[in-house]
Amino acid sequence: MAISDSIQLLSEKLSNARHVTVITGAGVSAESGLRTFRETMEGLWKEFDPKTLATPEAFEANPELVTRWYDGRRLGCLAAEPNPGHIALARIEREISSRGGRFTLLTQNVDRLHQKAGSSNVVELHGSIIEWRCNATGRKIVPPESAFTSFPPRSPFADSILRPDVVWFGEMLPEDAILAAGWAAANCDLFISIGTSAVVYPAAAYLEQASANGAFTAEINKDTTPATGRVNVAIQARSGEALPRLADLAFGADKQ
Ligand code: BV8
């Protein structure tokens, strides 16, 4: 099916959907200039694999290195602006909600660009890099928008250090996120996976759950993924191009 036909089909489903659940990954933020999780990293970090740094073991072994890496990413996220894909998702939420429907945005991204774009019902499956927490007490803090001055940063709450409030590999997702995501996957009539490689679990399982519950499923990704062959419609396009077109076809040209 041609991309324009796929977007047309998905826009018809979207304009008639009552309960829409979307899951996003790093691909949605790529067009805001944030490297995706599995792209090789540049410069100082090129010899590190994100999957090894994003673990409690790495933090335990070298808290200075891990907190330096995360603080650099945190500053990049703070400097980034939402792109047309983020903005279109916030519009879609407003349109669905104004019709009495329900829109839930599950995100694996830790950059809070969805919230910056105006999305409100956002479930952060993997936490947030914008918030850090005391390693001893778990108390959270939003650090100032400048770089930490010492690494690992000291906790203001106890004689301990701060860590980013993200979910590392091998760590459980936040309980409230698991509950909200499981409910949104089980109770939607349309589920769209956008800009994710669909290889990280349990996040990648929500698409399957929605499909098993009878939802119409779709994927928007610039490449193919393990989910591509399993959805009802797959749109191979950049999210920053496809999502505004999808919203305009479903709800009319954006008046904002
Ligand atoms: C857990 C936060 C268990 C940190 C991240 C089965 C069940 C449960 C667990 C597992 C399981 N199988 C394996 C596991 C273990 C593991 C896992 O899934 N491993 C994978 C690698 C096989 N899962 C876990 O460890 C999870 N924990 O379940 O704990 C447990 C049980 C009991 C008790 C204790 C523990 C925790 C997973 C969370 C890890 N944290 N991030 C940080 O950000 O530093 S995951 C990391 O990957 C990022 O959050 C990222 O978002 C996520 C997924 O990656 P993507 O977002 O998809 O990004 P990626 O770069 O991969 O892909 C980008 C995509 O976008 C590509 O497809 C590309 O084509 C596309 N794209 C690019 N540009 C565009 C685009 N598309 C459209 N437009 C564009 N412009």
Boltz pocket constraint, residues with backbone or C-beta under 6 A from the ligand:
constraints:
  - pocket:
      binder: B
      contacts: [[A, 24], [A, 25], [A, 26], [A, 27], [A, 28], [A, 30], [A, 31], [A, 36], [A, 37], [A, 38], [A, 39], [A, 50], [A, 54], [A, 108], [A, 109], [A, 110], [A, 126], [A, 166], [A, 167], [A, 168], [A, 169], [A, 170], [A, 171], [A, 172], [A, 173], [A, 194], [A, 195], [A, 196], [A, 197], [A, 198], [A, 199], [A, 200], [A, 201], [A, 202], [A, 220], [A, 221], [A, 222], [A, 223], [A, 224], [A, 225], [A, 237], [A, 238], [A, 239], [A, 240]]
      max_distance: 6.0
